[in-house]
Amino acid sequence: MYRIIILIICLSIILNSSLAWAEEGYFRKDTWQSIYNKEEIVDYPVIFIHGIGGKIDFWKQSMKTIKDNYYKMKFKDRDTIIHDFDRQGRGYSVWGISYYSNQVAEEILLSDLDLYAWRVKKMIAEIKRLTGKDKVIIIAHSMGGVVARRYMTLDQESWNSVYKILTVGTPNQGVSTSIGIVGQLEDLKEDSKLLNLLTNRWEELSKHSSYQKWGVIGAIDKTMSFNSSLSANATDSAGPGFVTISSAIPYEWQAAIEAGFNKATYNTSNFGFRLVVDTTHMGLLFHPGTFKGIDWALH
């Protein structure tokens, strides 16, 4: 009996070590080279999108891990796109894009998410033209996920242009503390006109999809005592604009917690990929769980 107990303990240690190694492996460049060499991997451009007040380099560490020479694209002014594509990425390419122009502070106050969604549409059309690909993969953090999903619901062409989307720490159902006095903050309020429109259009378009193209990752910062109950209002401790787990993983936040932290679930009723992790809002930008979601998006 004693030997059996020892054997079980040893197997548990080995299994946990293997899982830890697998997660740590996502931080290695050669891991991503191996992933991209698999036959079942798609070669669509992978596009990273930042959140509110952010910039392309917020995703820099993750993008460089996947591919050293990633590309950047943004708006020089309200209508002019600039990029650094060198035509070497016509196989598979990684992009960081920004929906802001150079007047970020002004736009945070005066612009709304529909404007950003239309800018994303223009940039994705340009990336498709440059790379010769007919679809893209989107990895979006925080408000960037709302912008990206709003882009996808603009029209059927936009929906069809996205192979998969992974939203990371995104307030899909709004933010209760949003003061709503300017465009994008008004759009981020719970039950806002934009969020209701997005949700209705998403449900309509997804009915005709042959697979679940939406993946979600939500975070709960367990170091904060107010998150100990793991309720719908548990947050990733992002500050005034915190994202609750029920907003990051709508419809299935409780099922995600019951499945276990850091344990991915695939092909649920609403998502192709679902995961809750123990980290902060900004910690999601370079996290093994996020890499696991990107791995899903490439299949």
N, C-alpha and C positions, 0 to 999 in steps of 0.2 A: 504493500500500500504506500509506504514511504517513498519507494522508488518511482511509483506512478505519479505521485504528487510532484516530485523533483522533475520528472520528465515533462509534466504539464507546464511547470514554471519555465523550464528551459525553452520549450517550444514557444511559449508566449513571448519570451524575451527575443527569440530569433525572429518571430513574426513581426513584433513591434519594431525591431531594428530594421527589418526589410522594408516595412512601410515608411519608416523615417528616412531610410536611404532613398526610397523611390521619390519622396517629396523633395528631399535635398537635391536629388538628381536634376530637378527642373531648373536649378540655378546654374547648371553647367551648360556651356555652349555646345559641347559635343553631344549632349542629350538631345538638343533641338536639331542638330544635324542628323542624328539617327532617326528622329521622329519624321523629319522631312524626307528621308530616304525610303519610308514605308510606302508601299504601292497604294494603300487606301487613303493616303493624305491628299487633300485637294491643294491646288497651287494658286488659289485666289489671293489677291493682296489682303494683308491683315492691317487694318486701320485702327489706330489707338486714338481715342478722343478724351480730352481732359474734362474736368468739372468746372463749376462756377469760379470765376476769377483766376482760373488756372492757365497753364501754358503747355506747349508740346512736351517740354523736358520733364514735366511731372512723371511721364511714363518712360523717361530715358533709360533707367536701369533695366527695366523689363524688356524694352525694345532691343537694347544692345545685347542682352542675354540671348535673345532669339536670333538676332542677326546684327552683326556689327555695323554694316552700312545701311542703316534705315534712312528713309527719306522724310522730308518735312514739306508741308503745304499749309498755307494760310492766306488770309486776305490782307493785301498791302493797304487797301482802303476799303470802302464799303462795297466795291464792285470788282476789284482787280485781284486775281489769284496769282500768287508766286509760289515756286517750288524749286527743289534742287535735284530733280530726277535726272539721272545720267544714262538712262536706257540700258543699264546693266541688270536691272531687276525685272526683266521680262519673264523669268522663270517664276520664282516666288519672291515677293517683296513685302517689306514691313514699312508702314507709314505712320507718322504722327501728324495729325492735322489740328488746326485751331479754327473755330468758328468766329473768333474775334478778329477785328481789324487791328491796326496799330494803336487805335484810340480805345484801349481796353476800359479804362475808368469811365469814359463817357458812355460806352456801350452798356456797361453794367447798369448804369442809371437809366438809359433811354431806350434800350433795345428789348426785344421780347424773344421768346423761344421759337416762334414761327420764322422770324428772320434768320436765326441760326440754323434752323432745319433746312431752309431753302439754300443757305450757303453750303451746308453739308451735301445737299443734292448736287450743287454745281461742282464741288470738289470731287465727289465720288464719280461723277460723269467724266471729269478730267482724268482721274486715276485710271478708270476703265479704258479711256482712249489711249493713254500713255502706255499702259501695260498690255493692251490687247485682250484683257479678260472681261467676261460679261457679268461677273459677280464679285462681291467683296465680302470679307469677314470683318465685323466691327467688334472692338473691345472698348467699352465705354465706362468711365468712372463718374460716379455721382450725377450731377445735373447733365453731364454729357450723355448719359444713358437716356434721359428724357428727350434731349435734343435728337439723338439718333433714332429713337422709336417714333418720334414725331415725323422725322424725315421719311421713315419707312411707310407711314400712313398717309403721306401726301397724295400718292397715286399708286396705281398698280405697278407701273414701271419701277418706282422706288422700292416697293415691296419685293419685286422679283430680282432686283439688283443685289440684294443681301442674301448670301448663302446662310449665314448664322450670325447672331448677335449675342454677345455676353455683356450683361449689365452688372457692374461691380459697385456695391454700395450706392445704388441709385434710388432716389425717392420716387418710386413708380406711382405711389399713391399720394404724393405731396409731402409737405413738411408743415407740421402743426404750428411751428413758431414763425413761419414766413410772414413778414409784416405786410406784404402785398401793396406797397405804395408805388412801385415802379414795375415796368413790364415783366422782366423775367421773375421777379419775386412774386408778382401777382399770379403768374402762370404756375408757380411752384406751391401755391396754397392748396391745402387739401380741398378736394371737390371743386377745383377751379374749372373754368370753361374749357381751357386747353386740355387738361388732364381727362376730363369727361369725353371730349371729342376724340382724343387719342385712344382711350380705352374702347370706345364703341367701334372705331375704325379698325383697331387691332383685332377685336373679336370677329368682325366681319371678314377681314382679309385672311385671318388664320384658319377659318373654316375650310378654305379651299387649298390649303397647303398639304402636301403629302407627308410632311414630317414637322416636328417641333423645332423651329429655328431659333427660339429664345432660350438662353441660359441665364441663370441668375446666381449671384453670390451676395449674401448678406453677412454682416459682421455684428458681433456683440462683444463689447469690451468688458471681459469678466473681472478686470482689476477694479472696476467701479462698483461700489456697494449697491448703488441704485439699480444695477442690472441683475442682482442676485436672483430675483424671482423669475427671470427669463420669460417675461410677459411680452405681449404684443408691443409694448412701449419700450422694451429694452433697446438700447442704442449702441452705435459704434463710437460714441463719445466724440463727435465731431465739433462740438461747440454749439453756438446759437442755431446753426442750420443742421443739427444732428439728424441722422437718418435712423428711423426705427426699423426693427427687423421685419415688422409687418408691412412696411412700405418697400423695403429692399426685396423681400420675397413675398409679394402679394398672393393671397389665396392659400398659400401652403407654408407659411412661416412656422406654424406649430408642428406640422409634419416634418419639416426640415430639422427642427430642434430634436424631435423624438427620434429621428434617424441617427442623430449624433453629430457632434461637432467634427469638422474635417472629414466627414464621410459623404461623398457625392452620391446623389441619386439621379438616375437617368430615365428619360422618357416618362414623365409623370403626366397628369391630365393637362397641365399648362406649360410645362417646360421640358426642353430636351436635356437640360442639365440643371441641377439644383444643389446648392451647398451653403451651409452656414459655418463660419469660422470664428475663432476667438482672436480678434485683433482690433485695431482702430481704423477709422475712416481712411486715413492716409497710409496706414500699414497695408491696406489692400493693394496699393500700387506695385508692391514687390512682395508677393506672398505665394507660397507653394499652392495654395488653394486657387488663386487666380491663374497660375500657370496650368493647373489641372483643367480649369475651365477652357483655357486657350487650346489645350490639347484636344478637348472635346470638339471645339469649334472647327478644328482642322480635319476632322473625320467626316 
